[in-house]
């Protein structure tokens, strides 16, 4: 029903993929069987803006329809598409030629990875793992900032795993404008943990009510991976500093969980 192929592997893991949806996307794009592939879904260093000085998207494929299918594919089985798809989806209202080229590149990447997905082999001793990273003002462009304030926004990306299996991921622009790399990293970590904490509470309640099978008892703990020392210090030492006192209080919600271990 969801269009996800689940294939058991010899090592006991499960491989999840959506090759049929990818074929449908490539057919909608009128890609031929001999279309060349690319090694990456987005050009390294390319920054997409509104590009109002370029011609509007005019092609024999519908921009929003392809974006919708790519978004479903990314959210279901292809976390490797998260950044590229979100970046192109931001301009669905008024797509221009550079945005069309970005979508074509994603699809050319799918040509060579149509059978790819991700593997699930639970290890219930691992608990939750959160990988968070941010790109401080990564879309900044002084030439277009006046007409496109979003160029000042930082990007947050995170991956959440339970028992070693990916269960949630995202790549999106932050709503607030961050003023430093530390702030961007801290806010990204906060957003990721905001997704995890309710899941921890749910699993804890299920275990307390003995509603889980004996062989499905994941360890209820959370390990967060963050590479910015300033963000880690801010999380571990809850006190105001001149350079961080302006951070919205909503981003400090997880400090009590850090203190509790």
C-alpha positions as CSV (number, residue, x, y, z in Angstrom):
1,X,0.0,0.0,0.0
2,X,2.8,2.4,0.8
3,X,4.9,1.3,-2.2
4,X,7.9,0.2,-0.1
5,X,9.7,-3.0,-1.0
6,X,10.9,-4.9,2.0
7,X,13.5,-7.5,1.2
8,X,15.0,-9.9,3.8
9,X,18.7,-10.2,3.6
10,X,20.9,-13.3,4.4
11,X,22.3,-11.6,7.5
12,X,18.9,-11.1,9.0
13,X,18.5,-7.4,8.1
14,X,15.7,-5.9,6.0
15,X,16.3,-3.7,3.0
16,X,13.7,-1.0,2.3
17,X,13.5,0.6,-1.1
18,X,11.0,2.2,-3.6
19,X,12.3,1.3,-7.0
20,X,8.8,1.4,-8.5
21,X,8.2,5.0,-7.4
22,X,11.6,5.9,-8.8
23,X,10.8,4.4,-12.1
24,X,7.5,6.4,-12.1
25,X,9.4,9.6,-11.4
26,X,11.9,8.9,-14.2
27,X,9.1,8.1,-16.6
28,X,7.4,11.4,-15.7
29,X,10.6,13.2,-16.4
30,X,10.8,11.4,-19.8
31,X,14.3,10.0,-19.0
32,X,15.5,7.4,-21.4
33,X,17.1,4.1,-20.4
34,X,20.5,5.4,-21.5
35,X,20.3,8.6,-19.4
36,X,23.7,9.2,-17.7
37,X,23.8,9.3,-13.9
38,X,25.6,11.6,-11.5
39,X,27.4,10.7,-8.2
40,X,25.6,13.3,-6.0
41,X,22.0,14.6,-6.0
42,X,23.1,18.3,-5.7
43,X,26.1,20.3,-7.0
44,X,28.7,20.9,-4.4
45,X,28.7,24.5,-3.3
46,X,25.6,25.5,-5.5
47,X,23.3,27.9,-3.8
48,X,19.7,28.1,-5.0
49,X,17.9,31.4,-4.7
50,X,14.7,32.8,-6.3
51,X,16.7,33.4,-9.5
52,X,14.1,35.9,-10.7
53,X,16.5,37.0,-13.5
54,X,16.1,33.6,-15.2
55,X,13.3,32.3,-17.4
56,X,10.3,30.5,-15.8
57,X,10.2,26.7,-15.7
58,X,8.9,25.5,-19.0
59,X,9.1,21.8,-19.7
60,X,7.0,18.7,-20.4
61,X,7.0,17.7,-16.8
62,X,5.1,19.3,-13.9
63,X,7.5,20.8,-11.3
64,X,5.2,20.4,-8.2
65,X,4.2,16.9,-9.1
66,X,7.8,15.7,-9.3
67,X,8.7,17.5,-6.1
68,X,5.8,15.9,-4.3
69,X,6.9,12.4,-5.4
70,X,10.5,13.1,-4.6
71,X,9.5,14.4,-1.1
72,X,7.6,11.2,-0.4
73,X,10.5,9.1,-1.6
74,X,12.9,11.0,0.6
75,X,10.8,10.8,3.7
76,X,10.2,7.1,3.3
77,X,13.4,5.4,2.2
78,X,16.0,7.9,0.9
79,X,17.5,10.1,3.5
80,X,20.4,10.8,1.1
81,X,18.0,13.0,-0.9
82,X,16.9,15.2,2.1
83,X,19.0,18.3,1.4
84,X,18.6,18.3,-2.4
85,X,14.8,17.7,-2.4
86,X,14.1,20.3,0.3
87,X,16.3,22.8,-1.5
88,X,14.4,22.4,-4.8
89,X,11.0,22.2,-3.0
90,X,11.4,25.7,-1.6
91,X,10.8,27.2,-5.0
92,X,7.7,25.2,-6.1
93,X,5.6,28.4,-6.3
94,X,7.7,30.1,-8.9
95,X,10.3,27.6,-10.3
96,X,12.9,29.0,-12.7
97,X,15.4,27.3,-15.0
98,X,18.1,26.8,-12.2
99,X,15.5,25.0,-10.1
100,X,14.5,22.8,-13.0
101,X,18.1,21.9,-13.5
102,X,18.4,21.0,-9.8
103,X,15.4,18.6,-10.0
104,X,16.9,17.0,-13.2
105,X,20.1,16.4,-11.3
106,X,18.3,14.7,-8.5
107,X,16.6,12.4,-11.0
108,X,19.8,11.7,-12.8
109,X,21.2,10.7,-9.4
110,X,18.2,8.3,-9.1
111,X,19.1,6.7,-12.4
112,X,22.2,5.2,-10.9
113,X,20.7,4.5,-7.4
114,X,17.2,3.3,-8.3
115,X,17.6,0.1,-6.3
116,X,19.1,1.8,-3.2
117,X,17.4,2.2,0.1
118,X,18.4,1.6,3.7
119,X,18.9,-1.4,5.9
120,X,17.3,-2.2,9.2
121,X,18.9,-4.7,11.6
122,X,17.9,-3.8,15.2
123,X,20.4,-3.9,18.0
124,X,18.3,-3.2,21.1
125,X,21.3,-2.4,23.2
126,X,21.9,0.9,21.3
127,X,18.8,2.9,22.3
128,X,18.4,6.3,20.5
129,X,21.2,8.0,18.6
130,X,20.9,11.6,17.4
131,X,23.2,13.0,14.8
132,X,22.8,16.7,14.3
133,X,24.7,19.3,12.2
134,X,24.0,22.8,11.0
135,X,25.2,25.0,8.2
136,X,25.5,28.6,9.5
137,X,24.1,31.0,6.9
138,X,25.0,28.6,4.2
139,X,22.7,30.1,1.7
140,X,23.9,33.7,2.2
141,X,24.1,35.8,-0.9
142,X,24.6,39.5,-0.6
143,X,23.4,40.1,-4.2
144,X,20.0,38.6,-3.6
145,X,19.6,39.2,0.2
146,X,17.4,42.3,-0.3
147,X,14.8,40.4,-2.3
148,X,15.2,37.0,-0.6
149,X,15.7,37.3,3.2
150,X,15.9,33.4,3.4
151,X,19.5,33.6,2.3
152,X,20.4,34.6,5.9
153,X,18.8,31.5,7.3
154,X,20.9,28.6,8.6
155,X,20.2,25.0,7.6
156,X,19.6,22.2,10.2
157,X,20.1,18.6,9.4
158,X,19.6,15.6,11.7
159,X,19.3,11.8,11.6
160,X,17.7,9.8,14.4
161,X,18.2,6.1,14.9
162,X,16.6,3.6,17.3
163,X,18.3,0.3,17.9
164,X,20.7,1.2,15.1
165,X,17.9,1.7,12.6
166,X,17.1,5.1,11.0
167,X,13.6,6.2,11.9
168,X,13.6,10.0,11.3
169,X,15.6,12.5,9.4
170,X,15.3,16.0,8.1
171,X,17.1,18.8,6.3
172,X,15.5,22.3,6.4
173,X,16.1,25.9,7.0
174,X,15.7,27.3,10.5
175,X,12.9,29.8,11.1
176,X,15.0,32.1,13.3
177,X,18.1,33.9,12.1
178,X,21.1,32.5,13.9
179,X,23.9,34.9,14.8
180,X,26.8,32.5,15.1
181,X,27.9,28.9,14.3
182,X,27.4,27.9,18.0
183,X,23.8,29.2,18.0
184,X,23.0,27.4,14.7
185,X,24.4,24.1,16.0
186,X,22.7,24.5,19.4
187,X,19.3,25.2,17.8
188,X,19.7,22.3,15.4
189,X,20.5,19.9,18.3
190,X,17.5,21.3,20.1
191,X,15.2,20.6,17.2
192,X,16.4,17.1,16.8
193,X,16.0,16.3,20.5
194,X,12.6,17.8,20.4
195,X,11.7,14.9,18.1
196,X,13.3,12.2,20.3
197,X,12.1,13.1,23.8
198,X,8.4,12.3,23.1
199,X,9.5,8.9,21.6
200,X,11.5,8.1,24.7
201,X,8.4,8.9,26.8
202,X,6.2,6.6,24.7
203,X,8.6,3.7,24.8
204,X,9.0,4.1,28.6
205,X,5.3,4.1,29.1
206,X,4.9,1.0,26.9
207,X,7.5,-0.8,28.9
208,X,5.9,0.2,32.2
209,X,2.6,-1.1,31.1
210,X,4.3,-4.3,29.8
211,X,2.8,-3.8,26.3
212,X,6.0,-4.8,24.5
213,X,7.1,-8.3,23.7
214,X,10.0,-9.7,25.7
215,X,12.1,-9.8,22.6
216,X,11.3,-6.2,21.7
217,X,12.8,-4.3,24.7
218,X,15.0,-1.4,23.4
219,X,17.3,0.3,25.9
220,X,15.7,3.6,26.8
221,X,18.6,6.0,26.5
222,X,19.7,8.7,24.1
223,X,23.2,9.5,22.8
224,X,23.5,12.8,20.9
225,X,26.4,13.4,18.5
226,X,27.4,17.1,18.0
227,X,30.7,18.4,16.7
228,X,30.5,22.0,18.0
229,X,32.2,22.5,21.3
230,X,30.3,25.7,22.0
231,X,27.0,24.1,21.5
232,X,28.0,21.2,23.8
233,X,29.1,23.5,26.5
234,X,25.9,25.5,26.2
235,X,23.9,22.3,26.6
236,X,25.8,21.0,29.6
237,X,26.2,24.3,31.5
238,X,22.8,26.0,31.7
239,X,23.8,29.6,32.4
240,X,23.4,32.9,30.5
241,X,26.3,34.3,28.5
242,X,26.5,37.7,26.8
243,X,26.6,36.0,23.3
244,X,23.9,33.5,23.9
245,X,21.4,35.2,26.2
246,X,19.2,36.2,23.2
247,X,18.5,32.5,22.2
248,X,14.9,31.8,22.4
249,X,14.0,29.9,25.6
250,X,12.3,27.2,23.6
251,X,15.7,25.9,22.5
252,X,16.7,25.2,26.1
253,X,14.0,22.6,26.7
254,X,16.4,19.6,26.7
255,X,18.8,20.8,29.3
256,X,17.0,19.1,32.1
257,X,17.3,15.8,30.3
258,X,21.1,16.4,29.8
259,X,21.4,17.1,33.6
260,X,19.4,13.9,34.4
261,X,21.8,11.8,32.3
